[in-house]
């Protein structure tokens, strides 16, 4: 099986859609020798910040000499980003090898989805790579997500919770938090994001108590931010000073959540180097300095609010050229309402995804919030239009779905 044949096999499962539940993934992994039962996990769920928090945790473990797997979704630039060991993507040859093995155990008695197949490939790769730890990001929800097939992890992590995927997870914060907290297991310690809304925190605490678990969450009074710009952020937590290179004040709270999770492992870990080394694609990422281009996967209201705050903080008074592409099942009207007024020029485009919102429809909404708008369904053309219309001191922000950024040239 070639790499392209592996991708074709994986994506041939798309017609099955998204099916929450653990039955099929249990069958699939059992037929593969139950690789997930031979690994140690840090399991990460939440609406926003899962990827960043996972990256902070993984990089600290790596900096302390632990061979560390990381499983994330979706990818930003290439499919192999989803499965990494020590920040090295799974090779195309390895992906093809494991996909062939997974395909060989599938028959008509059960129909694993795309995500279940990728999860199984990841488990095989992490086991074959002799990982000391695997930082495992939930795909959707938590309780019935395929990643929740694992036995009790070393630590469960709950990041920022907000409204998203209401068709599958519920309409309220409480319902969504309940699904996210499904990764909390009996006697398994839990680290949680310190700025979650009270109704989410109540659900987290209830689940922790019912599982005889222990919750570790930073006191925000112990956090002091000294410096924040697009190059670096310096903050103190419990009097200890740290430096990170993922812009945005919200990343400080993701980093502190990661610190709490790492402390729960009970290991003597040095934290500073790993935190400082952490980078994560598509999270207020500077991809060009002349012109200044920043990409950010703000695709729901909470993420959009964080992006808005970063723009106002870092670029007061500067002209903003905003390129946006959204999926039609996201809160795109709220995203436009928050971000379009900040722009001098709004360019609507479309992510590389069958669920993408039509660029013309996105532009029509933006017209209600800003005077100058353009649209094109071609993502690269949208970037080129932004560069053509941006002055030397302007900032180009490309935001929306993470499916927007793959293969783009800046």
Buried (B, 14 or more C-beta within 10 A) or exposed (E): BEBEEBBEBBEEBEEBEBBBBBEBBBBBBEBBBBBBEEBBBBBBBBBBBBBBBBBBBBBBBBBBEBBBBBBBBBBBBEBBBBBBBBBEBBEBEBBBBBBBBBBEBBEEEBEBBBBBBBBBBBBBBBBEBEBBBBBBBBBBBBBBBBBBBBEBBBBBBBBBBBBBBEEBBBEEBBBBBBBBBBBBBEEBBBBBBBBBBEBBBBBBBBBBEEBEBEBBBBEEEEBBEEEBEBEEBBBBBEEEEBBBBBBBBBBBBBBBBBBBBBBBBEEEBEBBEBBBBBEBBBBBBEBBEEBBBBBBBBBBBBBBBBBBBBBEBBBEEEBBBBBBBBBBEBBBEBBBBBBBBBBBBBBBBBBBBEEBBEBEBBBBBBBEBBEEBBBBBEBEEBBBBBBEBBEEEBBBBBBBBBBBBBEBEE
